[in-house]
């Protein structure tokens, strides 16, 4: 009888322990399910945040979308005659909901120059903003000069910049010389775009005419209407050098003799 009671107690204890273990397993499974649910919520929130970040970056890159860039057209003309000309630039683009800043990078040959003092006067009078990358000698002839680069900041869609021809070396074969001016490079940026579209060429250039800081600009490739211009300048006839020198020397001598005679006759000594 005692043995039977001990066996029953042992069996009841084992069943009770199994029941406790079962309840513990259920609680553990419920805890794991709760943790999985919390993890899914966190992952969902993280994915949402990343989606918003990606959407924001996509909007930044869309400041200059490819289709909009295809609408860009540039026109370059040269007006007036002789040694004093005007370069006329016009840049057209489709309407956009953000500001667009344009910069023309014009490489100039040694056959022409820009007068920095004239540009400074025009800046005060008309708002023209042109930054030269080096000092320009206004008196040097073409064969003693070097080219330079002008940065033309557009305040609108059109701008006119004065240029001047240099004196070329005399020639005995032709009376005029042709000076070719390459098409300018067009750079764009917007204050609403922190980083230009990486699919295009990005370069550094001064942010403004004052050249106090540098910004990232989007360089436009394969621009419609982008073509250089040419101008003809007269050159001296080297075959007449001897004649011109003789006539000049003779004229100078006769003038000096005449002045000496006048001074001798009417001067007071």
C-alpha positions in Angstrom: 0.0 0.0 0.0 2.8 2.4 0.9 4.6 1.6 -2.3 1.5 2.3 -4.3 1.0 5.7 -2.6 4.6 6.6 -3.3 4.2 5.7 -7.0 1.0 7.8 -7.3 2.7 10.8 -5.7 5.7 10.4 -8.0 3.4 10.2 -11.0 1.3 13.3 -10.0 4.6 15.2 -9.4 5.9 14.3 -12.9 2.6 15.3 -14.5 2.6 18.6 -12.6 6.2 19.2 -13.7 5.3 18.5 -17.3 2.3 20.8 -17.0 4.6 23.6 -15.6 7.1 23.0 -18.4 4.3 23.2 -21.0 3.1 26.5 -19.6 6.7 27.8 -19.6 7.1 26.8 -23.3 3.9 28.6 -24.2 5.0 31.7 -22.4 8.4 31.5 -24.1 6.7 31.1 -27.5 4.4 34.1 -26.8 7.5 36.2 -25.8 9.3 35.3 -29.1 6.2 36.1 -31.1 6.0 39.5 -29.3 9.7 40.1 -30.1 9.2 39.2 -33.7 6.3 41.6 -34.0 8.3 44.4 -32.4 11.2 43.7 -34.8 8.8 43.8 -37.8 7.5 47.2 -36.7 11.1 48.5 -36.3 12.0 47.2 -39.7 8.9 48.8 -41.3 9.7 52.1 -39.7 13.3 51.9 -40.9 12.2 51.1 -44.4 9.8 54.0 -44.4 12.6 56.4 -43.2 14.9 55.2 -45.9 12.2 55.5 -48.5 11.7 59.2 -47.5 15.5 59.8 -47.6 15.7 58.2 -51.0 12.8 60.2 -52.3 14.4 63.5 -51.0 17.6 62.7 -52.7 15.8 61.8 -55.9 14.1 65.2 -55.7 17.5 66.9 -55.3 18.9 65.1 -58.3 15.8 66.0 -60.3 16.7 69.7 -60.2 18.3 69.2 -63.6 16.6 66.2 -65.1 17.9 64.8 -68.4 14.8 65.8 -70.3 15.0 69.4 -69.0 18.7 69.6 -70.0 17.8 68.6 -73.6 15.8 71.9 -73.8 19.0 74.0 -73.3 20.0 76.1 -76.3 22.8 78.6 -76.5 23.4 81.3 -79.1 26.7 83.2 -79.6 27.0 86.1 -82.0 29.5 88.9 -82.6 28.5 92.4 -83.7 30.1 95.7 -84.8 33.1 96.0 -87.0 36.8 96.8 -86.8 38.9 96.3 -83.7 36.0 96.9 -81.2 33.4 94.2 -81.1 30.6 92.9 -78.9 30.1 89.2 -78.0 26.4 88.5 -77.5 25.4 85.4 -75.5 21.9 84.1 -75.2 20.9 80.9 -73.2 17.4 79.5 -73.3 15.8 76.7 -71.1 12.4 75.4 -70.3 10.4 76.8 -67.3 11.4 75.4 -63.9 10.1 75.8 -60.4 13.5 76.7 -58.9 16.2 79.3 -59.6 18.9 78.5 -62.2 22.3 80.2 -62.1 24.3 80.1 -65.3 28.0 80.7 -65.9 29.8 80.9 -69.2 33.5 79.9 -69.3 34.9 81.6 -72.4 38.4 80.9 -73.5 39.9 83.8 -75.4 42.7 83.6 -77.9 45.7 85.9 -78.0 44.3 87.9 -80.9 41.7 89.6 -78.8 41.4 91.0 -75.2 38.9 92.3 -72.7 39.5 95.7 -71.0 39.2 95.1 -67.3 38.7 98.8 -66.6 35.8 98.9 -69.1 34.3 95.8 -67.6 34.5 97.4 -64.1 32.6 100.5 -65.5 30.0 98.3 -67.1 29.5 96.4 -63.9 28.6 99.6 -62.1 26.4 100.9 -65.0 24.7 97.8 -66.3 25.4 95.0 -63.7 27.6 93.1 -66.1 29.7 90.5 -64.2 32.8 89.2 -65.9 35.8 87.7 -64.0 39.1 87.3 -65.8 41.5 84.5 -64.7 44.7 86.6 -65.3 46.0 90.1 -65.8 45.5 91.3 -69.4 48.1 93.6 -71.0 46.0 96.1 -73.0 48.9 97.5 -75.1 50.7 94.3 -76.2 50.4 93.1 -79.8 49.0 89.6 -80.6 52.4 88.0 -81.1 53.6 89.1 -77.6 50.3 88.1 -75.8 48.8 85.0 -74.4 45.2 83.8 -74.2 43.1 84.0 -71.1 39.7 82.8 -69.7 36.7 84.9 -68.9 34.0 83.8 -66.5 30.7 85.5 -67.5 28.0 85.3 -64.9 24.5 85.6 -66.4 21.9 87.5 -64.4 19.3 86.7 -67.1 19.1 84.8 -70.3 21.3 87.2 -72.4 24.4 89.2 -71.9 26.7 91.4 -74.1 30.5 91.5 -73.4 32.8 93.9 -75.3 36.0 92.5 -76.8 38.8 94.3 -78.7 41.2 93.1 -81.4 45.0 93.2 -81.0 47.5 94.5 -83.6 48.9 91.6 -85.5 52.3 91.2 -87.1 52.5 92.9 -90.6 52.2 90.5 -93.6 53.0 90.8 -97.3 50.6 88.1 -98.3 47.2 89.1 -96.8 45.6 92.3 -95.6 43.3 90.7 -92.9 43.7 87.9 -90.3 40.9 85.7 -88.9 40.6 85.3 -85.1 38.6 82.3 -84.0 36.8 82.3 -80.7 35.8 78.9 -79.3 32.3 78.2 -78.1 31.9 78.8 -74.3 31.3 76.1 -71.7 28.0 76.4 -70.0 27.8 75.7 -66.2 24.6 75.5 -64.2 23.7 75.3 -60.5 20.8 76.0 -58.2 20.6 76.9 -54.5 17.8 74.3 -54.2 20.2 71.5 -55.2 23.0 70.6 -52.8 24.6 68.1 -55.1 24.2 68.2 -58.9 23.2 65.1 -60.8 26.1 62.8 -60.6 25.3 61.4 -64.1 26.7 64.6 -65.6 30.1 66.3 -65.4 30.5 68.3 -62.1 33.2 70.9 -61.9 34.3 73.5 -59.3 34.1 77.2 -60.1 33.6 80.5 -58.2 30.1 80.8 -56.8 29.9 84.5 -57.7 31.7 87.3 -59.5 33.5 88.3 -56.3 35.4 84.9 -56.3 35.2 84.5 -52.5 34.2 80.8 -52.5 33.9 77.8 -54.9 30.7 75.9 -55.7 29.9 72.7 -57.6 28.5 73.5 -61.1 26.9 71.1 -63.6 28.7 71.3 -67.0 26.4 70.9 -69.9 27.7 68.6 -72.6 26.6 68.5 -76.3 24.8 71.8 -76.0 22.5 72.8 -78.9 23.6 75.8 -80.9 27.0 75.7 -79.3 29.4 77.1 -82.0 32.3 79.4 -82.1 32.5 82.8 -83.8 35.2 84.4 -85.9 36.2 88.0 -86.6 38.5 89.6 -89.2 41.1 92.2 -88.3 43.2 94.3 -90.6 47.0 93.8 -90.6 49.8 96.0 -91.9 51.4 95.4 -95.3 55.0 94.5 -94.6 56.0 95.0 -98.3 55.6 98.7 -97.7 57.8 98.9 -94.7 60.8 100.6 -96.4 58.5 103.2 -98.1 56.7 104.0 -94.8 59.9 104.3 -92.9 61.5 106.6 -95.5 58.4 108.8 -95.7 58.0 109.0 -91.9 61.7 109.9 -91.4 61.6 112.5 -94.1 58.4 114.1 -92.8 59.8 114.1 -89.2 63.1 115.8 -90.4 61.3 118.5 -92.4 59.0 119.3 -89.5 62.0 119.6 -87.2 63.8 121.9 -89.6 60.7 124.1 -90.0 60.2 124.4 -86.2 63.9 125.4 -85.8 63.6 128.1 -88.5 60.4 129.5 -86.9 62.0 129.5 -83.4 65.2 131.1 -84.8 63.3 133.9 -86.5 60.7 134.7 -83.9 62.2 133.4 -80.7 63.6 135.5 -77.9 67.0 134.4 -76.7 
